[in-house]
Amino acid sequence: MEAPCCTASGGILPLANFGTVNITGSLANGAALGNAGGVTQIIMVDSAGRDKDTVSSLSGGENFSAHWLRSS
């Protein structure tokens, strides 16, 4: 999940309310996400430092869920 870019001044637009999304069979660099090297988690936060979504723990090395919390 990611907030869309960009406003006329180059700012990030609000994160859409996507509810909960279940991701299965995720790969990075051709390997299961849990086994892939060089993968960095990115946590989106608002201007007050609050998370914009939550992401579950990885299940089976390839499956997780993301849940929307706030748009900005």
N, CA, C and O atoms as a GROMACS GRO file, in nm:
protein
  288
    1MET      N    1   0.085  -0.115   0.000
    1MET     CA    2   0.000   0.000   0.000
    1MET      C    3   0.090   0.123   0.000
    1MET      O    4   0.198   0.122   0.060
    2GLU      N    5   0.046   0.224  -0.066
    2GLU     CA    6   0.123   0.348  -0.065
    2GLU      C    7   0.032   0.466  -0.093
    2GLU      O    8  -0.071   0.454  -0.161
    3ALA      N    9   0.070   0.581  -0.040
    3ALA     CA   10  -0.004   0.703  -0.067
    3ALA      C   11   0.034   0.752  -0.207
    3ALA      O   12   0.151   0.747  -0.244
    4PRO      N   13  -0.063   0.800  -0.283
    4PRO     CA   14  -0.033   0.847  -0.419
    4PRO      C   15   0.047   0.978  -0.417
    4PRO      O   16   0.037   1.058  -0.324
    5CYS      N   17   0.124   0.996  -0.520
    5CYS     CA   18   0.203   1.117  -0.535
    5CYS      C   19   0.156   1.186  -0.660
    5CYS      O   20   0.127   1.110  -0.753
    6CYS      N   21   0.144   1.296  -0.678
    6CYS     CA   22   0.192   1.410  -0.605
    6CYS      C   23   0.094   1.527  -0.624
    6CYS      O   24   0.019   1.533  -0.722
    7THR      N   25   0.098   1.618  -0.530
    7THR     CA   26   0.024   1.743  -0.545
    7THR      C   27   0.102   1.832  -0.640
    7THR      O   28   0.215   1.800  -0.678
    8ALA      N   29   0.044   1.943  -0.678
    8ALA     CA   30   0.112   2.036  -0.769
    8ALA      C   31   0.246   2.082  -0.711
    8ALA      O   32   0.338   2.114  -0.785
    9SER      N   33   0.255   2.088  -0.577
    9SER     CA   34   0.379   2.133  -0.513
    9SER      C   35   0.473   2.016  -0.481
    9SER      O   36   0.578   2.037  -0.420
   10GLY      N   37   0.434   1.892  -0.521
   10GLY     CA   38   0.521   1.777  -0.499
   10GLY      C   39   0.494   1.700  -0.371
   10GLY      O   40   0.568   1.608  -0.338
   11GLY      N   41   0.388   1.736  -0.297
   11GLY     CA   42   0.355   1.667  -0.173
   11GLY      C   43   0.284   1.535  -0.197
   11GLY      O   44   0.236   1.508  -0.307
   12ILE      N   45   0.278   1.453  -0.094
   12ILE     CA   46   0.211   1.324  -0.100
   12ILE      C   47   0.062   1.342  -0.074
   12ILE      O   48   0.024   1.414   0.019
   13LEU      N   49  -0.021   1.279  -0.152
   13LEU     CA   50  -0.166   1.284  -0.134
   13LEU      C   51  -0.209   1.191  -0.020
   13LEU      O   52  -0.132   1.102   0.017
   14PRO      N   53  -0.329   1.209   0.037
   14PRO     CA   54  -0.375   1.123   0.147
   14PRO      C   55  -0.384   0.976   0.104
   14PRO      O   56  -0.411   0.945  -0.012
   15LEU      N   57  -0.359   0.889   0.200
   15LEU     CA   58  -0.369   0.745   0.178
   15LEU      C   59  -0.516   0.706   0.170
   15LEU      O   60  -0.592   0.738   0.261
   16ALA      N   61  -0.556   0.637   0.064
   16ALA     CA   62  -0.695   0.594   0.047
   16ALA      C   63  -0.731   0.489   0.153
   16ALA      O   64  -0.646   0.412   0.196
   17ASN      N   65  -0.858   0.489   0.194
   17ASN     CA   66  -0.906   0.390   0.290
   17ASN      C   67  -0.923   0.258   0.215
   17ASN      O   68  -1.026   0.236   0.150
   18PHE      N   69  -0.824   0.172   0.223
   18PHE     CA   70  -0.827   0.045   0.152
   18PHE      C   71  -0.880  -0.069   0.238
   18PHE      O   72  -0.883  -0.184   0.194
   19GLY      N   73  -0.922  -0.039   0.362
   19GLY     CA   74  -0.974  -0.142   0.451
   19GLY      C   75  -0.864  -0.238   0.492
   19GLY      O   76  -0.760  -0.195   0.543
   20THR      N   77  -0.885  -0.366   0.470
   20THR     CA   78  -0.783  -0.468   0.496
   20THR      C   79  -0.754  -0.542   0.366
   20THR      O   80  -0.846  -0.584   0.295
   21VAL      N   81  -0.627  -0.557   0.336
   21VAL     CA   82  -0.585  -0.626   0.215
   21VAL      C   83  -0.499  -0.744   0.256
   21VAL      O   84  -0.404  -0.728   0.334
   22ASN      N   85  -0.531  -0.862   0.205
   22ASN     CA   86  -0.452  -0.983   0.231
   22ASN      C   87  -0.361  -1.009   0.112
   22ASN      O   88  -0.407  -1.019  -0.002
   23ILE      N   89  -0.232  -1.018   0.139
   23ILE     CA   90  -0.133  -1.041   0.035
   23ILE      C   91  -0.082  -1.185   0.050
   23ILE      O   92  -0.040  -1.225   0.158
   24THR      N   93  -0.087  -1.262  -0.058
   24THR     CA   94  -0.040  -1.401  -0.054
   24THR      C   95   0.061  -1.426  -0.164
   24THR      O   96   0.057  -1.363  -0.270
   25GLY      N   97   0.152  -1.518  -0.138
   25GLY     CA   98   0.250  -1.556  -0.239
   25GLY      C   99   0.346  -1.445  -0.275
   25GLY      O  100   0.391  -1.437  -0.389
   26SER      N  101   0.380  -1.358  -0.179
   26SER     CA  102   0.466  -1.244  -0.211
   26SER      C  103   0.612  -1.286  -0.225
   26SER      O  104   0.666  -1.362  -0.145
   27LEU      N  105   0.674  -1.233  -0.330
   27LEU     CA  106   0.814  -1.261  -0.360
   27LEU      C  107   0.891  -1.130  -0.370
   27LEU      O  108   0.835  -1.026  -0.404
   28ALA      N  109   1.018  -1.137  -0.338
   28ALA     CA  110   1.109  -1.023  -0.358
   28ALA      C  111   1.239  -1.080  -0.415
   28ALA      O  112   1.295  -1.174  -0.360
   29ASN      N  113   1.284  -1.023  -0.522
   29ASN     CA  114   1.406  -1.071  -0.587
   29ASN      C  115   1.397  -1.221  -0.620
   29ASN      O  116   1.498  -1.292  -0.614
   30GLY      N  117   1.276  -1.269  -0.654
   30GLY     CA  118   1.256  -1.407  -0.694
   30GLY      C  119   1.245  -1.507  -0.581
   30GLY      O  120   1.232  -1.627  -0.607
   31ALA      N  121   1.251  -1.462  -0.456
   31ALA     CA  122   1.243  -1.553  -0.342
   31ALA      C  123   1.125  -1.514  -0.254
   31ALA      O  124   1.077  -1.401  -0.258
   32ALA      N  125   1.078  -1.611  -0.174
   32ALA     CA  126   0.972  -1.579  -0.079
   32ALA      C  127   1.015  -1.459   0.004
   32ALA      O  128   1.132  -1.450   0.043
   33LEU      N  129   0.924  -1.368   0.030
   33LEU     CA  130   0.957  -1.244   0.099
   33LEU      C  131   1.036  -1.268   0.227
   33LEU      O  132   1.130  -1.194   0.256
   34GLY      N  133   1.001  -1.371   0.304
   34GLY     CA  134   1.070  -1.400   0.429
   34GLY      C  135   1.213  -1.450   0.410
   34GLY      O  136   1.291  -1.448   0.505
   35ASN      N  137   1.248  -1.494   0.290
   35ASN     CA  138   1.383  -1.547   0.262
   35ASN      C  139   1.466  -1.455   0.174
   35ASN      O  140   1.584  -1.480   0.152
   36ALA      N  141   1.405  -1.350   0.123
   36ALA     CA  142   1.474  -1.260   0.030
   36ALA      C  143   1.566  -1.164   0.106
   36ALA      O  144   1.529  -1.112   0.211
   37GLY      N  145   1.682  -1.143   0.054
   37GLY     CA  146   1.774  -1.047   0.114
   37GLY      C  147   1.750  -0.908   0.060
   37GLY      O  148   1.693  -0.892  -0.048
   38GLY      N  149   1.792  -0.808   0.133
   38GLY     CA  150   1.784  -0.671   0.085
   38GLY      C  151   1.645  -0.612   0.084
   38GLY      O  152   1.620  -0.516   0.011
   39VAL      N  153   1.553  -0.667   0.163
   39VAL     CA  154   1.416  -0.616   0.168
   39VAL      C  155   1.404  -0.524   0.290
   39VAL      O  156   1.443  -0.561   0.400
   40THR      N  157   1.350  -0.405   0.270
   40THR     CA  158   1.336  -0.308   0.377
   40THR      C  159   1.190  -0.273   0.397
   40THR      O  160   1.121  -0.235   0.302
   41GLN      N  161   1.141  -0.287   0.518
   41GLN     CA  162   1.004  -0.248   0.551
   41GLN      C  163   0.996  -0.096   0.559
   41GLN      O  164   1.084  -0.032   0.617
   42ILE      N  165   0.892  -0.040   0.500
   42ILE     CA  166   0.868   0.104   0.506
   42ILE      C  167   0.739   0.127   0.583
   42ILE      O  168   0.636   0.069   0.550
   43ILE      N  169   0.745   0.210   0.685
   43ILE     CA  170   0.628   0.240   0.767
   43ILE      C  171   0.584   0.383   0.737
   43ILE      O  172   0.658   0.478   0.761
   44MET      N  173   0.460   0.396   0.685
   44MET     CA  174   0.406   0.530   0.655
   44MET      C  175   0.352   0.590   0.785
   44MET      O  176   0.277   0.526   0.857
   45VAL      N  177   0.392   0.715   0.812
   45VAL     CA  178   0.343   0.784   0.931
   45VAL      C  179   0.288   0.921   0.890
   45VAL      O  180   0.328   0.977   0.789
   46ASP      N  181   0.195   0.972   0.972
   46ASP     CA  182   0.143   1.106   0.946
   46ASP      C  183   0.234   1.211   1.009
   46ASP      O  184   0.338   1.177   1.065
   47SER      N  185   0.196   1.336   1.000
   47SER     CA  186   0.281   1.445   1.050
   47SER      C  187   0.298   1.441   1.202
   47SER      O  188   0.390   1.503   1.255
   48ALA      N  189   0.210   1.368   1.272
   48ALA     CA  190   0.221   1.354   1.418
   48ALA      C  191   0.299   1.228   1.456
   48ALA      O  192   0.314   1.198   1.574
   49GLY      N  193   0.349   1.153   1.356
   49GLY     CA  194   0.427   1.033   1.382
   49GLY      C  195   0.344   0.909   1.405
   49GLY      O  196   0.397   0.806   1.448
   50ARG      N  197   0.212   0.914   1.377
   50ARG     CA  198   0.124   0.798   1.394
   50ARG      C  199   0.126   0.714   1.266
   50ARG      O  200   0.127   0.768   1.155
   51ASP      N  201   0.126   0.582   1.283
   51ASP     CA  202   0.122   0.493   1.167
   51ASP      C  203  -0.006   0.515   1.087
   51ASP      O  204  -0.112   0.537   1.145
   52LYS      N  205   0.004   0.509   0.954
   52LYS     CA  206  -0.112   0.522   0.867
   52LYS      C  207  -0.178   0.388   0.839
   52LYS      O  208  -0.295   0.383   0.800
   53ASP      N  209  -0.104   0.278   0.859
   53ASP     CA  210  -0.162   0.145   0.845
   53ASP      C  211  -0.086   0.050   0.937
   53ASP      O  212   0.018   0.085   0.992
   54THR      N  213  -0.139  -0.070   0.954
   54THR     CA  214  -0.069  -0.174   1.029
   54THR      C  215  -0.048  -0.292   0.936
   54THR      O  216  -0.129  -0.318   0.847
   55VAL      N  217   0.061  -0.362   0.956
   55VAL     CA  218   0.093  -0.478   0.875
   55VAL      C  219   0.117  -0.595   0.970
   55VAL      O  220   0.190  -0.584   1.068
   56SER      N  221   0.053  -0.709   0.939
   56SER     CA  222   0.066  -0.827   1.023
   56SER      C  223   0.205  -0.889   1.009
   56SER      O  224   0.284  -0.850   0.923
   57SER      N  225   0.232  -0.984   1.095
   57SER     CA  226   0.353  -1.064   1.082
   57SER      C  227   0.343  -1.149   0.956
   57SER      O  228   0.234  -1.176   0.907
   58LEU      N  229   0.456  -1.189   0.905
   58LEU     CA  230   0.463  -1.273   0.786
   58LEU      C  231   0.424  -1.417   0.823
   58LEU      O  232   0.471  -1.470   0.923
   59SER      N  233   0.339  -1.477   0.743
   59SER     CA  234   0.294  -1.615   0.764
   59SER      C  235   0.344  -1.700   0.648
   59SER      O  236   0.322  -1.665   0.532
   60GLY      N  237   0.409  -1.810   0.677
   60GLY     CA  238   0.458  -1.898   0.571
   60GLY      C  239   0.563  -1.834   0.483
   60GLY      O  240   0.592  -1.884   0.374
   61GLY      N  241   0.622  -1.725   0.528
   61GLY     CA  242   0.727  -1.658   0.451
   61GLY      C  243   0.678  -1.576   0.334
   61GLY      O  244   0.757  -1.507   0.269
   62GLU      N  245   0.546  -1.583   0.303
   62GLU     CA  246   0.495  -1.516   0.183
   62GLU      C  247   0.364  -1.441   0.202
   62GLU      O  248   0.322  -1.369   0.111
   63ASN      N  249   0.298  -1.454   0.316
   63ASN     CA  250   0.162  -1.402   0.332
   63ASN      C  251   0.154  -1.302   0.448
   63ASN      O  252   0.213  -1.323   0.554
   64PHE      N  253   0.081  -1.194   0.426
   64PHE     CA  254   0.059  -1.096   0.531
   64PHE      C  255  -0.065  -1.013   0.498
   64PHE      O  256  -0.119  -1.022   0.388
   65SER      N  257  -0.108  -0.932   0.594
   65SER     CA  258  -0.224  -0.843   0.575
   65SER      C  259  -0.184  -0.701   0.611
   65SER      O  260  -0.099  -0.679   0.698
   66ALA      N  261  -0.245  -0.606   0.543
   66ALA     CA  262  -0.228  -0.464   0.576
   66ALA      C  263  -0.366  -0.407   0.605
   66ALA      O  264  -0.462  -0.437   0.534
   67HIS      N  265  -0.375  -0.325   0.709
   67HIS     CA  266  -0.503  -0.266   0.749
   67HIS      C  267  -0.488  -0.115   0.760
   67HIS      O  268  -0.399  -0.065   0.828
   68TRP      N  269  -0.576  -0.042   0.690
   68TRP     CA  270  -0.575   0.103   0.690
   68TRP      C  271  -0.612   0.159   0.826
   68TRP      O  272  -0.704   0.108   0.890
   69LEU      N  273  -0.542   0.263   0.874
   69LEU     CA  274  -0.574   0.330   1.000
   69LEU      C  275  -0.620   0.474   0.980
   69LEU      O  276  -0.717   0.517   1.042
   70ARG      N  277  -0.549   0.548   0.895
   70ARG     CA  278  -0.581   0.690   0.873
   70ARG      C  279  -0.523   0.736   0.739
   70ARG      O  280  -0.429   0.676   0.687
   71SER      N  281  -0.579   0.842   0.686
   71SER     CA  282  -0.538   0.889   0.554
   71SER      C  283  -0.419   0.985   0.557
   71SER      O  284  -0.337   0.984   0.465
   72SER      N  285  -0.408   1.066   0.660
   72SER     CA  286  -0.296   1.158   0.666
   72SER      C  287  -0.262   1.193   0.808
   72SER      O  288  -0.169   1.270   0.832
   0.00000   0.00000   0.00000
